[in-house]
Amino acid sequence: MKEIYLDHAATTPLDARVQKAMEPYWSKEFGNPSSLHRKGVAAKKALEESRKNIAGILHCKASEIIFTGGGTEAVNLGIIGFARANAHHGRHIVTMRIEHHAVLHSVDVLRAEGFDVTTVGVSEDGLIDPKEIERVIRPDTILVSVMYANNEIGTIQPIAEIGKVLRRYREKQKQSPHYSLSTIRYPLLFTDACQAAGALELNVEKLGVDMLAVNGSKIYGPKGIGCLYAKSEIKLEPVIVGGGQEKGMRSGTENIPAIVGFAEALEIAADMRVKESERLTKLRDWFIGELLKKIPDVVLNGHPKLRLPNNINISIPGIEGEAAVIYLDAKGIYCSTGSACSSVSLEPSHVILELGRSPDLAQGSLRFTLGRSTTKKDLEYVLKALAEVVKKTRFSKSR
């Protein structure tokens, strides 16, 4: 049976070049980077070279990269770890309603600890208005968290504009009699860039972010590895404690094979980014156009242009998304109804609902995310199969 994988937002296959880079560190150079002998020194060298290479892509200092066990942990450290370490400066946090659950559940933890959290809505295309951020920040706001690109609908947020809003606000604080050059001014900007990596530029200077999370599983790298970029002057409280690795910010023996693979995958993605994004954008726009023409009443979710090159999220009235995924799976087509991280839940996507869609439309959503192996021929096959599935499973509009 023909197999077409269109769930690259959930995870990607391991690139053969990444696997090759990782190979020596499974059994030959297996040392603990904290050990003083030659095996440990070799592991430490691989660790620091990987950190340096990632820092080069992000345009930051190597010392500002903290390796974690994935994107979720990086988000936890960046939000919970930051808030706990800086609560004496303020206890107000701002975020978006369509964030990944890694962010939303992190701020839920902080709410239970007495923090005040403001969640800002988005337009029907999934865009946040930087002016809305400006409206809700206040003197006790210490952190604003806005994801770079949404994992479900692909909408790309104006992170650089939000960064400018926060910089203007911090400039006003210089008028305070308590201002000093050695004092960090608030609020700072955190972005979850896990879904954006590989498709969008990760230059933290241009983005104007103070912290950024990224992981390996979305960029043809290994699973279970990620990192948090945090400006060197930022204080964090670790969420995992123990042996004090990663300068005390993330205890536990570093996963050298995964870290090496992560760095390699990020370098490959950065090299391929422009050309591959152009290719995928053309495929994406063609596929969306054909879907709108050939599937009656289909609704596109997310911004039509300001979206990730590989993301197509649609709602089809009168179908159940889960049933459609199963029918498509039987035809060798692999897609999803929304975030893979919440696929165990039968609740409608919170992201689709926040766009103003009805619960029925949210239940009838499908996400197709293209990848390096995707071809136009693949998508032609999917169009034909999806039309058959919709015809077979669609129930009456009067339901």
C-alpha positions in Angstrom: 0.0 0.0 0.0 1.2 3.5 -0.8 2.2 5.5 2.3 2.1 9.2 2.5 3.2 10.9 5.7 1.6 14.3 6.3 2.1 14.7 10.0 5.5 16.4 10.2 4.2 18.9 12.8 3.8 15.9 15.1 7.3 14.5 14.5 9.7 14.0 11.6 11.8 10.9 10.6 15.5 11.0 11.6 17.7 12.4 8.8 20.3 9.8 7.7 23.0 12.5 8.1 21.9 13.1 11.7 21.9 9.4 12.5 25.5 9.2 11.1 26.6 12.1 13.3 25.1 10.4 16.4 26.5 6.9 15.8 29.9 7.2 17.5 28.3 8.4 20.7 26.2 5.3 21.3 29.0 2.8 21.9 32.4 4.2 21.1 32.5 7.7 22.6 30.0 6.8 25.4 31.6 8.7 28.2 30.0 10.9 30.8 30.9 14.6 30.0 31.4 15.2 33.8 34.1 12.5 34.0 37.8 13.6 34.0 39.2 10.8 31.9 39.6 10.7 28.2 36.2 9.2 27.5 34.6 12.0 29.5 36.7 14.7 27.9 35.7 13.4 24.4 32.0 13.6 25.4 32.5 17.0 26.9 34.1 18.2 23.7 31.1 16.9 21.7 28.7 18.6 24.1 30.3 22.0 23.9 30.8 21.9 20.2 27.1 21.1 19.8 26.3 24.0 22.1 28.5 26.4 20.1 27.0 25.3 16.8 23.4 25.8 18.0 24.4 29.2 19.5 25.8 30.2 16.1 22.4 29.5 14.4 20.5 31.4 17.2 23.0 34.3 17.2 23.7 34.1 20.9 26.5 33.0 23.3 27.1 29.3 23.7 26.7 29.8 27.5 23.1 30.9 26.9 22.1 27.5 25.6 20.7 25.0 28.1 20.0 21.5 26.9 16.8 19.9 28.0 14.9 16.6 27.5 12.7 18.2 24.8 10.6 21.2 23.9 8.1 20.8 26.8 10.8 20.8 29.4 12.5 23.9 27.8 9.1 25.6 28.0 8.7 24.6 31.6 12.1 25.9 32.5 11.6 29.1 30.6 8.3 29.9 32.1 8.0 28.2 35.5 11.8 28.5 36.2 11.8 32.1 35.3 8.7 33.1 37.2 9.8 31.4 40.4 13.2 33.0 40.2 11.9 36.5 39.6 8.6 36.6 41.5 10.0 39.3 43.8 9.9 41.7 40.8 6.3 40.9 39.9 3.7 38.1 39.7 1.9 38.9 36.4 2.4 36.9 33.2 0.8 37.5 29.8 0.3 34.7 27.2 -2.0 33.7 24.3 -5.0 31.5 24.4 -3.9 29.4 21.4 -0.5 28.5 22.9 0.7 24.8 23.0 -0.4 23.0 26.2 3.2 23.1 27.4 2.8 26.8 27.9 -0.8 26.8 29.0 -0.2 24.1 31.6 3.0 25.9 32.8 1.0 29.1 33.5 -1.7 26.9 35.2 1.0 25.7 37.6 2.0 29.4 38.3 -1.7 30.4 38.8 -1.8 27.8 41.6 1.2 29.4 43.1 -0.4 32.8 43.2 0.7 34.3 39.9 -1.8 36.4 38.0 -2.1 35.3 34.3 -3.7 37.3 31.5 -4.4 35.2 28.3 -4.9 37.3 25.2 -7.2 36.2 22.3 -6.4 36.2 18.6 -8.1 37.2 15.3 -10.2 34.7 13.3 -6.9 34.0 11.4 -5.1 33.2 14.6 -3.0 36.4 14.8 -2.3 38.3 18.0 -2.3 42.1 17.9 0.9 43.5 19.5 -1.3 46.5 20.6 -3.3 44.1 22.7 -0.1 43.0 24.5 0.8 46.7 25.1 -2.7 47.2 26.5 -2.5 44.4 29.1 1.1 44.7 30.4 1.4 46.5 33.7 4.1 47.4 36.3 4.1 43.9 37.8 4.3 42.0 34.5 7.5 40.0 34.4 7.0 37.8 31.4 5.2 37.8 28.0 5.0 34.4 26.3 3.9 34.2 22.7 4.7 31.2 20.4 6.5 31.9 17.2 4.2 29.8 15.0 1.2 27.7 16.0 1.6 24.0 16.0 -2.0 23.4 14.8 -2.9 26.1 12.4 0.6 27.3 11.4 -0.1 31.0 11.9 3.2 33.0 12.4 3.0 35.6 15.1 4.6 39.0 14.9 7.3 38.2 17.5 9.7 41.0 16.5 6.8 43.6 16.8 5.9 42.3 20.2 9.6 42.5 21.1 9.6 46.2 20.1 6.5 46.8 22.2 8.2 45.4 25.3 11.5 47.3 24.6 9.5 50.6 24.4 7.8 49.8 27.7 11.2 49.0 29.3 12.7 52.3 28.0 10.0 54.1 29.9 11.2 52.4 33.1 14.5 54.2 32.8 12.7 57.3 34.1 12.2 55.5 37.4 14.5 56.7 40.2 15.3 53.1 41.0 16.7 52.3 37.5 20.2 51.1 37.2 22.2 49.6 34.3 22.7 46.4 36.3 19.0 45.8 36.8 17.0 43.7 34.4 13.9 45.5 33.3 10.6 43.7 32.8 8.6 42.3 31.2 10.8 39.9 29.2 9.8 38.0 26.1 9.7 34.2 25.8 8.8 32.3 22.6 8.1 28.7 22.0 9.8 28.2 18.6 9.5 24.4 18.4 7.2 24.4 15.4 8.9 27.3 13.7 12.4 25.7 13.7 13.4 24.7 10.2 11.0 27.0 8.5 11.7 30.4 10.1 14.8 32.3 11.0 15.9 31.7 14.6 18.0 34.8 15.1 17.2 35.9 18.7 18.7 39.3 18.1 16.3 40.1 15.2 13.4 38.6 17.0 14.1 40.6 20.1 13.4 37.6 22.4 14.9 37.0 25.8 14.2 33.3 25.9 13.4 30.8 23.2 12.6 27.0 23.2 13.3 24.6 20.4 13.5 20.8 20.1 14.8 18.1 17.8 11.8 16.0 16.9 10.3 18.6 14.5 13.5 19.1 12.4 14.4 15.5 11.4 16.5 15.2 14.6 16.2 12.8 17.6 13.2 12.8 20.0 13.7 13.7 23.6 16.1 16.5 23.2 15.7 20.3 23.1 17.2 23.5 24.4 16.3 26.7 26.0 18.0 29.9 25.0 18.1 32.4 27.9 20.0 35.6 28.0 23.0 35.3 30.3 21.7 37.9 32.8 18.4 36.1 33.3 17.9 34.2 36.6 16.2 30.8 36.4 15.1 28.4 39.1 15.7 24.8 37.9 12.7 22.5 37.5 14.9 19.4 37.5 17.5 19.1 40.3 20.2 16.7 41.1 23.9 16.7 40.0 23.9 20.3 38.8 24.6 19.7 35.1 24.0 22.5 32.6 25.4 25.0 35.1 22.8 23.9 37.6 19.9 24.6 35.3 19.1 21.0 34.2 20.5 18.2 36.3 21.0 14.8 34.8 23.8 13.3 32.7 23.6 15.0 29.3 22.3 12.8 26.4 25.4 13.2 24.1 24.1 11.2 21.1 20.8 13.2 21.1 22.6 16.5 21.6 25.0 15.9 18.8 22.1 14.8 16.6 20.0 17.8 17.6 22.8 20.2 16.6 23.4 18.4 13.3 19.7 18.5 12.5 19.4 22.2 13.3 22.4 23.0 11.1 20.9 21.0 8.2 17.6 22.7 8.7 19.2 26.1 8.7 21.0 25.3 5.4 17.9 24.0 3.7 15.5 26.5 5.2 15.0 29.1 2.4 14.9 26.7 -0.6 12.8 24.1 1.2 10.4 26.7 2.5 9.9 28.1 -1.0 9.2 24.5 -2.4 6.7 23.7 0.4 4.9 27.1 0.2 4.1 26.4 -3.5 2.8 22.9 -2.6 0.9 24.2 0.3 -0.9 26.9 -1.7 -1.7 24.6 -4.5 -3.1 22.0 -2.1 -5.2 24.6 -0.2 -6.6 25.9 -3.5 -7.6 22.3 -4.6 -9.1 21.5 -1.3 -11.3 24.7 -1.4 -12.4 23.8 -5.0 -13.0 20.1 -4.6 -14.3 19.6 -1.0 -17.7 21.3 -0.5 -17.9 23.9 2.3 -14.3 23.3 3.5 -13.0 26.1 5.8 -9.3 27.0 6.0 -8.1 27.5 9.6 -5.2 30.0 10.2 -3.9 32.9 8.2 -3.9 32.3 4.5 -0.4 33.7 4.0 1.3 34.3 7.4 1.5 30.6 8.1 4.2 27.9 8.1 5.2 26.7 4.6 4.1 23.2 5.4 0.9 23.7 7.3 -2.7 23.1 6.0 -5.4 23.0 8.6 -9.0 22.7 7.5 -12.4 22.1 8.9 -15.0 20.1 7.0 -18.6 20.6 8.1 -20.4 17.3 8.7 -17.5 15.0 9.4 -15.7 13.8 12.6 -12.0 14.5 12.3 -11.0 11.4 14.2 -13.0 9.1 11.9 -11.5 10.8 8.8 -8.0 10.3 10.2 -8.8 6.5 10.6 -10.3 6.2 7.1 -7.3 8.0 5.6 -4.9 5.8 7.6 -6.5 2.8 5.9 -5.5 4.4 2.6 -1.9 4.9 3.7 -2.3 8.6 4.4 -1.1 9.8 7.8 -2.4 13.1 9.1 -4.0 14.4 12.3 -6.9 16.3 13.8 -4.8 18.8 15.6 -1.9 18.7 18.1 -0.4 15.2 18.4 0.3 16.0 22.1 -3.4 16.2 22.8 -4.6 13.4 20.5 -5.7 11.3 23.5 -8.4 13.9 24.2 -11.7 13.8 22.3 -12.4 17.5 23.2 -12.5 19.9 20.3 -9.2 21.8 19.6 -8.9 24.8 21.9 -7.0 26.5 19.0 -9.8 26.1 16.5 -12.4 27.2 19.0 -10.5 30.4 19.7 -10.7 31.3 16.1 -14.5 31.6 16.6 -15.3 28.3 14.9 -18.2 26.2 16.1 -17.6 23.0 18.1 -18.8 21.0 15.1 -16.2 22.7 12.8 -13.6 22.1 15.5 -14.5 18.5 15.7 -14.2 18.3 11.9 -10.7 19.7 11.6 -7.8 18.0 9.9 -4.2 19.0 9.8 -1.9 18.1 7.0 1.7 19.0 7.5 4.1 18.5 4.6 7.8 17.5 4.7 11.0 17.0 2.7 9.6 13.9 1.1 6.2 15.4 0.1 5.5 15.7 -3.7 2.7 17.1 -5.7 1.8 13.5 -6.8 1.4 12.6 -3.2 -1.0 15.5 -2.6 -3.0 14.6 -5.7 -3.5 11.1 -4.2 -4.6 12.6 -0.9 -7.1 14.9 -2.6 -8.8 12.0 -4.3 -8.8 9.9 -1.2 -10.1 12.7 1.0 -13.0 13.4 -1.3 -14.0 9.7 -1.1 -13.7 9.8 2.7 -15.8 12.9 3.0 -18.5 11.5 0.8 -18.5 8.3 2.8 -18.4 9.8 6.3 -20.2 13.1 6.0 -23.5 13.2 8.0 -26.4 15.5 7.4 -26.1 19.2 8.0 -29.4 19.0 9.9 -27.7 17.0 12.7 
